Amino acid sequence: MKALQGVEGRPQWLEQTTQACDAGQIRVQVAAAGLNRADLLQLAGLYPPPPGASLALGLECAGVVSEVGAGSAWQVGDRVCCLLAGGGMAEEVVLDARHALPVPEGLGLVEAAVLPEVYATAWLNLFQLGGLRPGEKVLLHAGASGVGTAAIQLCKAFGNPCWVSVGSAERLAYCVEHGAQGGVVRSENLDGLNDFGPFDVILDPVGGRYAQLNLDLLARDGRWINIGLMGGREAQLDLAKVLGKRLQLIGSTLRNRDDRFKAELLHELHRQVWSLFAECRLKPQLERSFAVKDCEQAFEMLASNKVAGKLALVIDASLA
């Protein structure tokens, strides 16, 4: 079977060994895969897959179950979307059966392909690690990103007013349209966030240069969840503010979590969140899809930082 791999910084559609489907696993014929910034980093050689994971790109996909290992309740023909440590941008993928979710009612496979990574990330960090309670205020840096747009919708659905920092006035309007209360444009003045704070939880993929800002914006007993380093890996912190406000700084990744952790996370996501798609309280924010032959164009668009929501690669249009 073929899969998309990074070769000298470029994505290439290459032959890859087919994996056996063992007990507790399922094989999925992939219709489409979601793109994430982690794929860009892996393509650049900066974020290798965890040990034992596929070398192919792709942390999420959707498709049709074609084989079921012993002990799984899935059936051949089921439509699923999958959370992966790698390998989603391929003709097929074999995965732990617990890491698949049913495609929400009313959604197609291309739309479903962009759900698992961002909704699992947003739920894990806001509600599990961040302990978000109804009515608490949230700040989302990079609010128009895939994780940001998922987080905006979850905040709205669970009664948490949220604000954003974004890269343009158009992206700010996009976030407000989808449920954010307001926010600021990075190129103007981030200090404007003081008008909306203090915040109980900050979800931050930037790190570095936002560190002092986050400390200033957090309320007493606030939680700063750092999920990325787009703004650098080093920062100076005023520890007096950390102590005085009783702040928590939580570093978080999802890709390298163990199978049991991911299974429990997806079980809770299915129980608490998944029905909201059928109720139209949550919607996949798919800006554009590309054929796999146009994968370089898709990655260039993602790297531009001008995407609002998510991008997808269509692997098998006959399934999609």
Buried (B, 14 or more C-beta within 10 A) or exposed (E): BBBBBBEEEEBEBEEBEEBEBEEBBBBBBBBBBBBBBBBBBBBEEEEEBEEEBBBBBBBBBBBBBBBBBEEBEBEEEBBBBBBBBBBBBBBBBBBBBBBBBEBBEEBBBBBBBBBBBBBBBBBBBBBBBBBBEEEBBBBBBBBBBBBBBBBBBBBBBBEBBBBBBBBBEEBBBBBBEBBBBBBBBBEEEBEBBEEBBBBBBBBBBBBBEBBEBBBBBBBEEBBBBBBBBBBEEEBEEEEEBBEEBEBBBBEBEBBEBEEEEBBEBBEBBEEBBBEBBEEEBBBBBBBEBBEBEBBEEBBEBBEEBEBBBBBBBBBBEEBB
